[in-house]
Amino acid sequence: MQTTLHHRPTPQVKGWPLVGNTFDFVRDPLRFLRRMQQQYDRVVGLHIANRRITLTLTPEDAKYILQENNKNYHKSEAYKVLSLFLGNGLLNSEGDFWRRQRRLSQPAFHRQRLALLVDTMNEESREIVSRWKQHDAALPVDISHEMMRLTLAIVTRSMFSSDVKNRLDNLSDAIDTILATAQAKLYEFIHIPMHIPTPQNVRYRKAVEKVEAVIYDIINRRRTEAGTIRHDDLLAMLMEARDEETGEGMTDRQVRDEVATIFMAGHETTANALSWALYLLAKHPDVVGKLREEISRVLGPDGQPTMENLRDLTYTMQVVQETMRLYPPAWIFSRKPIADDTLEGGYRLPVGNGVLICPYLLHRNPKFWENPDTFDPDHFLPERVKQRPTYAYLPFGGGPRLCIGNNFALMEMQIVLVHLVRAFDFRTTRRDVIVPEPGITLRPKGGLRLRIQKM
């Protein structure tokens, strides 16, 4: 607990009897939360769906909860929405089990391992460029669908090599069903348990079983092939990982849970970020010009991104970072204290209450960002980064539970943008008004369509 002389009452938002602030939050979460940011400085108490929640608004409190006193905070009940699919993977697990799984999984995401995946990312990016060049420029492209397809192809090949290439489309449909159901459950006012066979729950279970069958089939084949065929992918790393203290590896169930977690985290979130990036570039041709100048200078007319030259694509990385500032896929996350706690200043966080940390708000706080609603990659110039608190920018969370795949995702987004920006101009369509839809992730509501034109 942080040192404090007295407890200070947390300001509470007035709400309706019984339901509190639920309707205001569900109706338009982003507008409601931004109003809270404008009206309160540090914390504010909310009453949402029969739960008492403290919304924290400062980088200092985010750092305290996620890093300095992280052992006192577990994932909240909201994460159980995905538990049937993700099982006890890194996103959901806690305590000693989480620490062991993190230790076993970490080597799969070391820099030297990621370098082996650059070719996969380049190949899949070239494939989508080739396909788009055959597209009728008069017709808009469903960018959301295309980015989901691309990132699923990349994460599938990175995880399984080419083992499931012929089953990709069925897998994509199943994962879409899982995510859509989880999002619907998130805002369900009357919770219907998953074991009740409603049409939605039945579709969800069938989708989980379909993905699970593919994963277990590949694991079983790998076990059979052990010692005869060498695979060099993320699945092989997970299956071969051994605990330094005990020498034990993961069970098939543990491998299945980590694969499912990487599938979701490495597919949906990156696809949404790339969709938002192309939308923002379509509206800012000046940024596109700077991107192309850098790509030409670093790579030449036809050079391919490599692990080494990605470091020199600094403006490309700034575009990725700025996209995830304005539209962080993990736009909000929640924690629950396992023991009463007190923030600096005396604000109590009692057991039983939830705690919200909202990157979407932190990323648009005018105290730390000049013109916070404006797309400006120069927000991430080194000298400007140094002036901000570290926890003012949290696209991948923070503390020990910082997303294990953050470098994979950043590398993937840089590579994809290089190929697409080099090959196409993007334009918005007049009929579409693009607004963010805050659910499990922050995705473009109703999808995102852009016109593309070959360079």
C-alpha positions in Angstrom: 0.0 0.0 0.0 1.2 3.5 -0.8 1.9 5.8 2.2 -1.0 8.1 3.1 -2.2 9.9 6.1 -6.0 9.5 5.6 -8.5 8.1 3.2 -10.2 10.4 0.8 -13.7 9.6 -0.6 -13.7 8.7 -4.3 -16.0 11.0 -6.2 -19.0 9.0 -7.5 -21.0 9.6 -10.7 -24.7 9.9 -10.2 -26.8 7.2 -11.8 -30.2 5.6 -12.0 -31.5 3.4 -9.2 -30.4 -0.2 -9.4 -28.6 0.1 -12.8 -26.4 3.1 -11.9 -24.3 4.2 -14.9 -24.9 1.1 -16.9 -27.1 2.6 -19.7 -24.8 5.6 -20.2 -21.8 3.4 -20.4 -23.3 0.8 -22.8 -25.0 3.4 -25.0 -21.6 5.0 -25.9 -18.7 3.9 -23.8 -16.1 6.2 -25.4 -18.2 9.3 -25.1 -19.1 8.5 -21.5 -15.5 7.8 -20.5 -14.2 10.9 -22.1 -16.7 12.9 -20.2 -15.4 11.3 -17.0 -11.9 12.4 -18.1 -13.0 16.0 -18.6 -14.9 16.1 -15.2 -12.5 14.3 -12.9 -8.7 14.6 -12.3 -7.6 11.3 -10.7 -10.3 8.7 -10.1 -14.0 8.4 -10.3 -16.4 5.7 -9.0 -18.9 4.0 -11.3 -21.8 1.6 -10.9 -22.0 -0.6 -14.0 -24.0 -3.8 -14.3 -24.3 -4.4 -10.5 -20.6 -3.8 -10.1 -18.8 -1.0 -8.3 -15.8 0.1 -10.3 -13.1 2.7 -9.9 -11.9 4.4 -13.1 -8.3 5.6 -12.8 -7.3 8.5 -15.0 -3.5 9.1 -14.5 -0.3 7.4 -15.8 0.9 7.3 -12.2 -2.0 5.2 -10.9 -1.8 2.9 -14.0 1.9 2.3 -13.2 1.2 1.6 -9.6 -1.5 -1.0 -10.4 0.2 -2.6 -13.3 3.8 -2.5 -12.1 4.6 -1.3 -8.6 2.0 -3.3 -6.8 1.0 -5.7 -9.6 0.9 -8.8 -7.3 -2.2 -7.3 -5.6 -4.2 -7.2 -8.8 -5.7 -10.1 -10.8 -7.6 -10.0 -14.0 -11.3 -9.2 -13.5 -14.4 -11.2 -14.3 -14.6 -9.6 -17.7 -11.8 -11.9 -19.0 -13.9 -15.0 -18.2 -15.9 -14.1 -21.4 -13.1 -15.7 -23.4 -12.1 -18.4 -21.0 -13.9 -21.3 -22.8 -11.7 -20.5 -25.9 -8.5 -19.3 -24.2 -8.5 -21.7 -21.3 -5.7 -21.0 -18.8 -3.4 -19.3 -21.3 -1.3 -16.2 -20.5 -4.2 -13.8 -20.9 -6.3 -15.5 -18.2 -3.9 -17.3 -15.9 -2.7 -15.9 -12.6 0.0 -16.3 -9.9 2.7 -19.0 -10.0 1.1 -20.8 -12.9 1.1 -17.6 -15.0 4.8 -17.0 -14.1 5.8 -20.5 -15.1 3.9 -20.3 -18.5 5.4 -16.8 -19.2 8.8 -18.2 -18.5 8.2 -21.2 -20.9 6.7 -19.0 -23.6 9.1 -16.1 -23.6 11.9 -17.6 -25.7 9.5 -18.0 -28.6 9.3 -14.2 -28.9 13.0 -13.4 -28.5 14.5 -11.3 -31.2 16.4 -14.1 -32.9 13.3 -16.1 -33.1 11.3 -13.2 -34.5 13.9 -12.7 -37.2 12.9 -16.1 -38.6 9.4 -14.9 -39.2 10.2 -11.9 -41.3 10.2 -13.9 -44.5 6.7 -15.2 -43.7 5.4 -11.6 -43.1 7.0 -10.4 -46.4 5.6 -13.3 -48.4 2.0 -12.9 -47.1 2.2 -9.1 -47.6 3.4 -9.6 -51.2 0.5 -12.1 -51.8 -2.1 -9.5 -50.8 -0.4 -6.8 -52.9 -0.5 -9.2 -55.9 -4.2 -9.9 -55.3 -5.2 -6.3 -54.8 -3.5 -5.3 -58.1 -6.2 -7.4 -59.8 -9.0 -5.6 -58.0 -11.3 -3.2 -59.8 -10.2 0.3 -58.6 -13.8 1.5 -58.9 -14.9 -0.8 -56.1 -14.0 -0.2 -52.5 -12.1 -2.9 -50.6 -13.3 -4.3 -47.4 -10.1 -3.5 -45.5 -11.3 -4.9 -42.2 -11.9 -8.3 -43.7 -8.7 -8.2 -45.7 -6.6 -7.3 -42.7 -8.2 -10.1 -40.7 -7.4 -12.5 -43.5 -3.8 -11.3 -43.7 -3.0 -11.4 -40.0 -4.6 -14.8 -39.6 -2.4 -16.1 -42.5 0.7 -14.7 -40.8 0.0 -15.9 -37.3 -1.1 -19.3 -38.7 2.2 -19.8 -40.7 4.2 -18.4 -37.8 2.6 -20.9 -35.4 2.2 -24.0 -37.5 4.4 -23.5 -40.6 2.2 -24.6 -43.4 0.3 -27.4 -41.6 -3.1 -25.6 -41.7 -2.9 -23.5 -44.8 -5.6 -25.5 -46.5 -7.9 -25.1 -43.4 -7.4 -21.4 -43.0 -10.9 -20.2 -44.2 -12.8 -22.5 -41.9 -10.6 -21.4 -39.0 -11.2 -17.8 -39.8 -14.9 -18.2 -39.7 -14.7 -20.0 -36.4 -12.6 -17.3 -34.8 -14.9 -14.6 -36.1 -17.8 -16.5 -34.4 -15.9 -16.7 -31.1 -15.0 -13.0 -31.1 -18.5 -11.9 -32.0 -20.0 -14.0 -29.2 -17.5 -12.7 -26.7 -18.2 -9.2 -27.7 -22.0 -9.7 -27.4 -21.5 -11.3 -23.9 -19.5 -8.4 -22.8 -22.5 -6.0 -22.9 -25.1 -8.6 -21.9 -27.3 -7.0 -19.3 -28.8 -10.3 -18.2 -26.0 -12.8 -18.2 -26.9 -16.2 -19.8 -24.4 -18.9 -18.7 -22.5 -20.6 -21.5 -23.8 -24.1 -20.6 -27.4 -23.1 -21.5 -27.9 -24.2 -25.1 -29.1 -20.9 -26.7 -28.4 -20.6 -30.4 -25.6 -18.2 -29.7 -24.0 -20.4 -27.1 -24.3 -23.5 -29.4 -22.5 -21.6 -32.3 -19.8 -20.5 -29.9 -19.1 -24.0 -28.6 -19.1 -25.5 -32.1 -16.6 -22.8 -33.2 -14.3 -23.5 -30.2 -14.5 -27.2 -30.9 -13.5 -26.6 -34.6 -10.4 -24.5 -33.7 -9.5 -26.9 -30.9 -9.7 -29.9 -33.2 -7.2 -28.3 -35.6 -4.8 -27.4 -32.7 -5.0 -30.9 -31.1 -4.6 -32.6 -34.4 -1.4 -30.7 -35.1 0.0 -31.3 -31.6 -0.7 -35.0 -31.9 1.0 -35.2 -35.2 4.0 -33.3 -33.9 4.3 -35.7 -30.9 4.2 -38.6 -33.4 6.9 -37.0 -35.6 9.2 -36.1 -32.7 12.8 -37.0 -33.5 12.1 -37.6 -37.2 10.9 -34.2 -38.6 12.2 -30.8 -37.4 9.8 -27.9 -37.3 11.0 -24.3 -36.8 7.9 -22.4 -35.7 6.2 -21.1 -32.6 4.4 -24.3 -31.9 7.7 -26.2 -31.9 9.1 -23.7 -29.4 6.2 -24.1 -27.0 6.2 -27.9 -27.2 10.0 -28.1 -26.7 10.2 -25.5 -23.9 11.4 -26.8 -20.5 11.2 -25.3 -17.1 14.7 -24.5 -15.9 13.8 -25.5 -12.3 11.9 -28.7 -12.8 12.8 -29.7 -16.4 9.1 -30.2 -17.1 7.4 -29.0 -20.3 3.8 -28.0 -21.1 1.0 -30.6 -21.2 -1.0 -30.7 -24.5 -3.7 -28.8 -22.7 -1.3 -26.0 -21.8 0.1 -25.9 -25.3 -3.5 -25.7 -26.7 -4.3 -22.8 -24.3 -1.2 -20.8 -25.3 -1.8 -21.4 -29.0 -5.4 -20.3 -28.7 -4.3 -17.1 -26.8 -1.6 -16.3 -29.4 -4.1 -16.9 -32.2 -6.6 -14.4 -30.8 -4.1 -11.8 -29.6 -2.0 -12.0 -32.7 -4.9 -11.9 -35.2 -7.8 -9.7 -34.2 -5.8 -6.9 -32.5 -3.2 -6.5 -35.2 -5.8 -6.6 -37.9 -7.7 -3.8 -36.3 -4.6 -1.7 -35.8 -3.7 -2.1 -39.5 -7.2 -1.2 -40.6 -7.1 2.0 -38.6 -3.6 2.8 -40.0 -4.8 2.5 -43.6 -7.8 4.7 -42.7 -5.6 7.4 -41.2 -3.2 7.3 -44.1 -6.1 7.6 -46.5 -7.0 10.9 -44.7 -3.4 12.2 -44.5 -1.6 12.1 -47.8 1.2 14.2 -46.3 2.1 11.4 -43.9 2.0 8.9 -46.8 4.5 11.1 -48.7 6.9 11.0 -45.7 6.5 7.2 -45.4 7.3 6.6 -49.1 10.3 8.9 -48.9 11.7 6.9 -45.9 10.9 3.5 -47.5 12.7 4.5 -50.7 15.7 5.9 -48.8 16.1 2.8 -46.5 15.0 0.0 -48.8 15.4 1.3 -52.3 12.8 0.7 -55.0 12.4 -3.0 -54.5 14.2 -3.9 -51.3 12.5 -6.1 -48.7 12.2 -5.3 -45.0 14.6 -7.3 -42.8 15.1 -7.5 -39.1 18.1 -5.2 -39.5 16.7 -2.5 -41.7 13.4 -2.3 -39.8 15.4 -0.3 -37.2 16.0 2.4 -39.8 12.3 2.7 -40.7 11.8 5.1 -37.8 9.0 7.1 -39.3 7.1 4.0 -40.2 7.3 2.9 -36.6 6.0 6.4 -35.5 3.0 5.9 -37.8 2.3 2.5 -36.2 2.7 4.0 -32.7 0.5 7.0 -33.5 -2.2 4.7 -34.9 -2.2 2.7 -31.7 -2.3 5.9 -29.7 -5.5 7.0 -31.3 -7.1 3.6 -31.7 -5.5 1.2 -29.2 -6.9 -2.3 -29.9 -6.7 -3.1 -26.2 -8.6 0.2 -25.4 -9.5 -0.7 -21.8 -8.7 -3.3 -19.3 -9.8 -4.2 -15.8 -8.3 -5.5 -12.6 -9.6 -6.5 -9.2 -7.6 -6.1 -6.0 -7.1 -9.2 -3.9 -6.4 -7.1 -0.8 -7.6 -3.6 0.1 -5.3 -1.0 -1.4 -4.9 2.8 -1.3 -3.7 5.0 -4.1 -1.4 8.0 -3.5 -3.7 10.8 -2.3 -5.8 8.5 -0.2 -8.2 7.0 -2.6 -9.3 3.5 -1.5 -9.5 0.4 -3.8 -11.4 -2.1 -1.7 -11.6 -5.8 -2.4 -14.8 -6.5 -4.3 -14.6 -3.4 -6.4 -13.2 -3.5 -10.0 -10.5 -1.1 -11.3 -10.5 0.2 -14.9 -7.4 1.5 -16.7 -8.2 3.0 -20.1 -5.4 3.4 -22.6 -7.9 5.2 -24.9 -8.2 8.0 -22.3 -4.5 8.1 -21.4 -3.6 8.3 -25.0 -5.8 11.4 -25.5 -5.0 13.2 -22.3 -4.2 16.8 -23.2 -1.7 17.0 -20.3 0.6 14.7 -22.2 -0.3 15.0 -25.8 -0.4 18.2 -27.9 -3.5 18.2 -30.1 -4.5 14.8 -28.7 -7.2 14.0 -31.2 -5.0 14.8 -34.2 -3.1 12.1 -36.1 0.5 13.2 -35.9 3.3 10.7 -36.0 5.7 13.4 -34.6 4.1 12.7 -31.2 6.7 9.9 -31.1 9.8 11.8 -31.9 12.4 10.7 -29.3 12.6 14.1 -27.6 8.8 14.2 -27.2 8.7 10.6 -25.9 11.2 11.5 -23.2 8.9 14.3 -21.9 6.0 12.0 -21.2 5.4 9.6 -18.3 6.0 6.0 -19.6 2.5 4.9 -18.6 0.8 7.7 -20.7 1.1 5.3 -23.6 -0.1 1.7 -23.0 -1.0 0.0 -26.3 0.3 -3.4 -25.0 -0.4 -2.9 -21.3 2.4 -2.6 -18.8 4.3 -4.2 -15.9 5.1 -7.9 -15.8 2.0 -8.6 -17.9 3.1 -6.5 -20.8 1.9 -8.3 -24.0 4.4 -11.1 -24.8 3.8 -10.6 -28.5 4.3 -6.8 -28.6 7.5 -7.0 -30.7 5.9 -9.6 -33.1 2.9 -7.2 -33.7 5.0 -4.1 -34.2 7.3 -5.9 -36.6 4.3 -7.3 -38.5 2.6 -3.9 -38.8 5.8 -2.2 -40.1 6.3 -4.8 -42.7 2.7 -4.9 -43.9 2.6 -1.1 -44.2 5.9 -1.0 -46.2 4.4 -3.3 -48.8 0.9 -1.7 -49.0 2.0 2.0 -49.0 4.7 1.3 -51.6 2.1 -0.3 -53.9 -1.2 1.6 -53.4 -2.9 4.9 -52.7 -5.8 4.7 -50.3 -8.9 6.9 -50.3 -12.0 7.0 -48.1 -15.4 6.6 -49.5 -17.9 9.4 -49.1 -20.8 7.2 -47.9 -19.0 5.6 -45.0 -18.7 7.4 -41.6 -16.1 5.4 -39.7 -16.5 5.3 -36.0 -14.8 3.0 -33.4 -16.8 0.2 -31.8 -15.5 -0.5 -28.3 -15.9 -4.2 -27.5 -13.2 -6.9 -26.8 -11.0 -4.7 -29.1 -11.5 -1.3 -30.7 -12.6 -2.1 -34.2 -14.1 0.0 -37.0 -17.9 -0.2 -36.5 -19.5 -2.1 -39.4 -16.1 -2.7 -41.0 -13.9 -0.3 -43.0 -14.0 0.1 -46.8 -11.4 2.1 -48.7 -10.8 2.7 -52.4 -7.3 1.6 -53.5 -5.4 2.6 -56.6 -2.2 1.1 -57.9 0.8 3.4 -57.8 
